[in-house]
Amino acid sequence: MSSYAELKGYYHLRETIGSGGFAKVKLAYHALTAEKVAIKIMDKKGLGEDLPRVYTEIAAMKELCHQHICKLYQVIETEDRFFMILEYCPEGELFDYIVAKDRLAEDEARLFFRQIVSAVGYIHNMGYAHRDLKPENLLLDEEQNLRLIDFGLCAKPRGGMENHLLTCCGSPAYAAPELISGKEYLGAEADLWSMGILLYALLCGYLPFDDEKIPQLYKKIQTGKYETPAWLSEGSKQLIGQLLQVDAKRRITINELLNHPWLMKDLNVPVEWHSKYKRQLDEDCITEMAVHYGKTKQEMETLISERKFDYLTATYSLLLEKKIKGRPVRLLHKQNGSSVVRPRS
Ligand SMILES: Cn1cc(Br)cc1C(=O)Nc1[nH]nc2c1CN(C(=O)N[C@H](CN1CCCC1)c1ccccc1)C21CC1
């Protein structure tokens, strides 16, 4: 197991919890707070032409701070690898959750879908399209709330969300008809199609368009024809139909979703897409860090405001997490070099 010298003393590495391609995710503990984190380690050489995706993901996640988006705490770039220190979600992927339950009841699917609408509403408002929305990219945190991950394919069209994109990307079964037809498309509209596939998967436990041969799968997507099983309510069928509109211009928009009757049923409040995180810094966390680093509160506040996504940014964010979870706002103090003193026998 490689030691990753860059992490030594700052994070205590544990087992690998995910691996794919030229990246792996390891569970780790942040040394000063003992909080769990997930470290995504990417090998530069192996990434090849996919390297720009990492810069895209890092730039996007630095800007995105939201209750339903996986938090980025720190970035370490060395000559041959990247380390992204991210929020640890202990309940794994929504994909596995659906498989384990076969399919979700409408009221449970509604709660999850509201959180997805909240996250997508926020990233669209920030000028981003995710472009790879699927249950594998939605993780469950310790309160079984969803966190969106994998922004490697996201786009921030120059000049705003009205500008068209061209790159065909994402996972075939979730890809919008206009995206697979190679025409220009709007990232936001393609995300809404993927959300239709996601909602169908939540309520049915399988995909509306599926085929092991990609060309056949694409044909099915472009017809826009799919089965609606008997257990779907009229409201569910209607909403899925508004999302899986082949003509992107007739597709429901994220703003129409926020207070859609199906999403409001039994809850009667529109989906809140704003970030609940406040911009101003937390006094208790600043104080604890100032003491630990032997700096004045003002010096500490200035350093943290720079948001360099270094160990200070990670320590502040994780200390704030501890406070939000009602744990003591305390850093583990450096143990001086002395070993345990044995009582004289
Ligand atoms: C699988 N699992 C089971 C439990 Br219990 C917790 C987890 C778990 O992975 N938790 C977790 N917390 N935080 C993260 C993860 C996984 N994870 C991920 O970023 N996971 C993605 C998963 N993608 C889905 C489709 C392709 C890859 C990943 C990316 C590269 C290599 C491996 C995995 C982060 C870092 C954000």
The ligand as a Gaussian input file, in Angstrom:
#p B3LYP/6-31G(d) Opt

LIG

0 1
 C      -19.292000       2.752000      -1.965000
 N      -19.487000       3.149000      -0.584000
 C      -20.050000       2.316000       0.315000
 C      -20.083000       2.972000       1.450000
 Br     -20.776000       2.235000       2.994000
 C      -19.543000       4.246000       1.303000
 C      -19.174000       4.315000      -0.001000
 C      -18.527000       5.463000      -0.675000
 O      -17.974000       5.279000      -1.703000
 N      -18.611000       6.691000      -0.062000
 C      -18.070000       7.881000      -0.565000
 N      -18.005000       8.979000       0.214000
 N      -17.453000      10.001000      -0.508000
 C      -17.189000       9.527000      -1.746000
 C      -17.554000       8.217000      -1.816000
 C      -17.309000       7.711000      -3.178000
 N      -16.813000       8.885000      -3.926000
 C      -16.616000       8.912000      -5.280000
 O      -16.154000       9.884000      -5.842000
 N      -16.992000       7.775000      -5.969000
 C      -16.883000       7.745000      -7.445000
 C      -17.998000       6.864000      -7.959000
 N      -18.276000       7.153000      -9.387000
 C      -19.612000       6.667000      -9.727000
 C      -19.567000       6.279000     -11.161000
 C      -18.132000       6.169000     -11.539000
 C      -17.317000       6.452000     -10.275000
 C      -15.532000       7.235000      -7.858000
 C      -14.748000       8.026000      -8.677000
 C      -13.505000       7.554000      -9.081000
 C      -13.056000       6.284000      -8.672000
 C      -13.864000       5.511000      -7.837000
 C      -15.116000       5.967000      -7.437000
 C      -16.627000      10.029000      -3.007000
 C      -15.467000      10.883000      -3.060000
 C      -16.780000      11.413000      -3.379000

